[in-house]
Amino acid sequence: MRNRIENFLAGISRHLYRIPGGFFVVVLLKRIFPATNTSEFWKTFRFRGMVFRVDVSKGMGNAIFWRGAHDWAPLFVLERVLKKGETFIDIGANQGEYTLWGLRKVGPEGKVLAYEPSERIYRQLEENIRLNPRYKNAIVPRKLGLSDRPGTLNLYTKSGTNEGVNSMFPSAEHDVFLNEIDLSTLDEEVEKLGLKRVDCLKIDVEGAELAVLKGGLKTIATFRPKILVEINKESCNAAGYEATELVHFLENQHYNLFTIGLRGKLIPLKKDRIPEFSNTLAFPL
């Protein structure tokens, strides 16, 4: 009975993203129905035409189950900038949240490439793709990391319940070894897969964002995609560079940068006041 009530209320709460302030109602419901039994940790549900399978004992999975997304602000932007028939590349796809929303927007006639190097999370990504067979010809999952050169590296994560913080850069916090990963570059992948267009990139790779961009210079120059990128000063520092370097790199490729605010509001990024953490949209000039 509890499970049925929980699923019913979560079905309602996922639609509260439409309402400013709906987040606080979701927080209340999550407190009433915390995950309490391992047999109930995995939830499969349909939302806005897509099917998701998530682990509600994890931070991101729990947020997706109750809210429909772990952070709606960048998804509001993604849904505005993506069009049917376009090509979207999700770098750091995790369990497939952006991948599925990207598929929903570009449709079966478009294409989505999803890059996730973690063995365990990649299996979850594959399962979420399998649950949406309508898009099977539009999606190309790749168990691979992207950087500025091919090679191999170790992948690390933090202890705890946040499944969205895997990093190629070990630190005092990222101290749990996951697996060795293979690396390629965005330019090599675009050429290997014969892509004729690249309309939008999403890059969330815990500090490796600058390396990914450097490995995609030809792609960026040729296709001028819109770029949705996470800027996290702590992750940048762990990778050995300052967040300002990432901003300067994009500006040197002739992009305008905007911080993504509440409900997807775009705010011009000020180089002298880069937030500690922000989702950022780069528009080609």
C-alpha positions in Angstrom: 0.0 0.0 0.0 2.8 2.4 1.0 4.5 1.8 -2.3 1.4 2.5 -4.4 0.7 5.7 -2.4 4.3 6.8 -2.9 4.2 6.1 -6.7 0.9 8.0 -6.9 2.2 11.1 -5.1 5.5 11.1 -7.0 3.5 11.0 -10.2 1.8 14.2 -9.1 4.9 15.9 -7.7 6.8 15.4 -11.0 4.4 17.8 -12.6 5.0 20.5 -10.1 8.0 21.7 -12.1 5.5 23.8 -14.0 4.7 25.8 -10.9 7.2 28.3 -9.4 7.8 27.1 -5.8 6.6 23.6 -6.5 10.0 22.4 -5.4 9.1 23.0 -1.7 6.0 20.7 -2.0 8.3 18.0 -3.4 10.7 18.4 -0.5 7.8 17.8 1.9 6.7 14.7 0.1 10.2 13.3 0.0 10.5 13.7 3.7 7.2 11.8 4.2 8.3 8.9 2.0 12.1 8.4 2.4 13.5 5.2 0.8 13.3 2.6 3.6 13.6 -0.8 1.9 16.2 -2.1 -0.6 13.5 -4.0 -2.5 11.9 -0.7 -3.3 15.0 1.3 -4.3 14.6 0.8 -8.0 11.7 2.7 -9.5 10.5 2.6 -13.2 8.1 5.3 -14.2 6.8 7.2 -17.3 7.0 11.0 -17.4 6.3 13.3 -20.4 6.4 10.4 -22.8 9.7 9.0 -21.6 10.4 6.0 -19.3 13.0 6.2 -16.6 14.4 3.6 -14.2 16.2 5.2 -11.2 17.7 4.2 -7.8 15.8 6.3 -5.3 18.4 5.5 -2.6 20.8 7.8 -4.6 20.6 11.5 -4.6 20.1 12.0 -8.4 17.8 9.1 -8.8 15.6 10.2 -5.9 15.4 13.7 -7.3 14.4 12.4 -10.8 11.8 10.2 -9.3 10.1 12.9 -7.2 10.8 16.0 -9.4 11.2 14.6 -12.9 14.7 16.0 -13.0 17.5 16.6 -10.6 17.8 20.2 -11.7 15.2 21.7 -14.0 16.9 25.0 -14.8 19.4 23.7 -17.4 16.7 21.3 -18.8 14.4 24.3 -19.4 17.2 25.8 -21.5 18.0 22.5 -23.3 14.4 22.1 -24.3 14.4 25.7 -25.7 17.6 25.3 -27.8 17.1 21.8 -29.2 14.9 21.2 -32.3 13.6 18.2 -34.0 16.1 16.5 -36.3 19.1 18.0 -34.6 22.2 16.2 -33.2 22.8 16.5 -29.5 26.0 15.1 -27.8 25.7 14.4 -24.1 29.2 14.2 -22.6 29.0 12.8 -19.0 25.6 11.2 -19.6 25.4 9.5 -16.3 22.2 7.4 -16.1 20.7 9.3 -19.1 18.6 12.2 -17.8 19.8 14.7 -20.4 20.1 11.9 -23.0 16.4 11.1 -22.7 15.2 14.7 -22.6 17.5 15.3 -25.6 15.9 12.4 -27.5 12.5 13.7 -26.7 13.3 17.0 -28.3 15.2 15.9 -31.4 12.8 13.0 -32.0 13.4 9.7 -33.8 14.6 11.6 -36.9 17.4 13.3 -34.8 20.5 11.9 -33.2 21.8 11.8 -29.6 25.3 10.5 -28.7 25.7 9.7 -25.0 29.2 9.3 -23.4 29.5 7.7 -20.0 32.7 5.9 -18.9 31.6 4.4 -15.6 30.9 0.7 -16.1 28.1 0.6 -13.5 26.4 3.8 -14.5 26.7 2.9 -18.2 24.6 -0.2 -17.6 21.9 2.0 -16.1 22.2 4.3 -19.1 21.7 1.4 -21.4 18.7 0.2 -19.5 17.0 3.7 -19.7 17.7 3.7 -23.4 16.2 0.2 -23.8 13.0 1.3 -22.0 12.4 3.9 -24.8 12.5 1.7 -28.0 10.9 4.4 -30.1 14.2 6.2 -30.2 16.5 3.2 -30.7 17.7 4.4 -34.1 18.4 7.9 -32.8 20.6 7.1 -29.9 24.3 6.1 -29.9 25.6 5.2 -26.4 29.4 5.2 -25.9 31.2 3.7 -22.9 34.0 6.1 -23.2 35.4 9.3 -21.7 36.3 12.3 -23.8 39.4 14.5 -23.3 42.0 16.4 -25.2 43.8 13.2 -26.3 43.2 9.5 -26.5 44.4 7.2 -23.7 43.3 5.6 -20.5 42.8 6.9 -17.0 41.3 5.8 -13.7 37.9 7.0 -12.7 37.1 8.0 -9.1 34.0 9.0 -7.2 33.0 10.3 -3.7 31.7 8.1 -1.0 28.0 8.7 -0.3 24.8 8.7 -2.3 25.5 11.2 -5.0 25.9 9.2 -8.2 26.7 12.2 -10.4 30.2 13.2 -9.2 32.6 10.7 -10.9 35.9 12.3 -11.8 39.2 11.6 -13.6 41.0 13.6 -11.0 41.6 12.0 -7.6 41.4 14.3 -4.6 40.7 14.1 -0.8 37.0 13.8 -1.7 37.2 11.8 -4.9 39.0 8.9 -3.3 36.9 5.9 -4.3 38.3 4.1 -7.3 35.7 2.9 -9.8 37.4 1.5 -12.9 39.9 2.3 -15.6 38.4 4.1 -18.6 39.2 4.6 -22.2 39.5 8.1 -23.6 39.0 9.6 -27.0 38.4 13.2 -28.3 35.3 14.8 -29.5 36.9 15.5 -32.9 37.9 11.8 -33.3 34.4 10.6 -32.4 32.7 13.0 -34.8 34.9 11.9 -37.6 34.7 8.2 -36.7 30.9 8.3 -36.5 30.6 10.4 -39.6 28.4 13.1 -38.1 27.2 15.6 -40.6 25.9 18.1 -38.0 26.5 18.9 -34.3 23.9 21.3 -32.9 24.3 21.2 -29.2 26.9 19.8 -26.6 26.2 19.2 -23.0 29.4 18.8 -20.9 29.4 17.8 -17.3 32.5 15.8 -16.5 33.7 17.1 -13.0 36.7 19.2 -14.1 37.5 17.7 -17.5 35.3 20.2 -19.3 38.3 22.2 -20.6 40.1 19.1 -21.9 36.9 18.0 -23.7 36.6 21.4 -25.4 40.2 21.4 -26.4 39.7 17.9 -27.9 36.8 19.3 -29.9 38.2 22.4 -31.5 37.6 21.2 -35.0 34.0 20.2 -34.2 33.4 23.6 -32.6 34.9 25.5 -35.5 33.0 23.5 -38.1 29.5 23.2 -36.6 29.3 26.1 -34.1 27.1 24.1 -31.6 25.4 25.6 -28.6 27.3 24.4 -25.5 25.7 23.7 -22.1 28.6 23.3 -19.7 29.0 23.0 -16.0 31.6 25.4 -14.4 32.6 24.2 -10.9 35.6 26.1 -9.5 36.5 23.2 -7.1 36.4 20.7 -9.9 38.5 23.0 -12.2 41.1 23.4 -9.5 41.3 19.6 -9.0 42.0 19.3 -12.7 44.8 21.9 -12.5 43.3 25.0 -14.0 41.1 28.0 -13.0 37.5 28.5 -14.0 38.5 31.7 -15.8 40.5 29.6 -18.2 37.4 27.7 -19.3 35.5 31.0 -19.8 38.4 32.5 -21.8 38.6 29.5 -23.9 35.0 29.7 -24.9 35.2 33.5 -25.5 38.3 32.9 -27.7 36.1 30.6 -29.8 33.7 33.5 -30.2 31.0 32.4 -27.8 28.7 34.5 -25.6 28.3 33.0 -22.1 25.2 33.1 -19.9 24.8 31.7 -16.4 21.5 29.6 -16.1 19.4 30.9 -13.3 16.1 29.8 -11.8 13.7 28.2 -14.3 16.2 28.6 -17.1 16.7 32.3 -16.9 19.8 33.3 -18.9 22.0 35.9 -17.1 25.1 37.3 -18.9 28.2 35.8 -17.2 30.6 38.3 -15.7 34.2 37.2 -15.8 35.1 39.0 -12.6 32.2 37.3 -10.7 32.1 33.7 -11.8 30.0 31.7 -9.3 31.6 28.9 -7.4 29.2 26.6 -9.3 27.0 27.3 -12.3 25.4 25.7 -15.3 26.4 27.9 -18.3 25.1 28.2 -21.8 27.6 29.3 -24.5 26.0 30.8 -27.7 28.1 31.1 -30.9 28.4 34.6 -32.1 
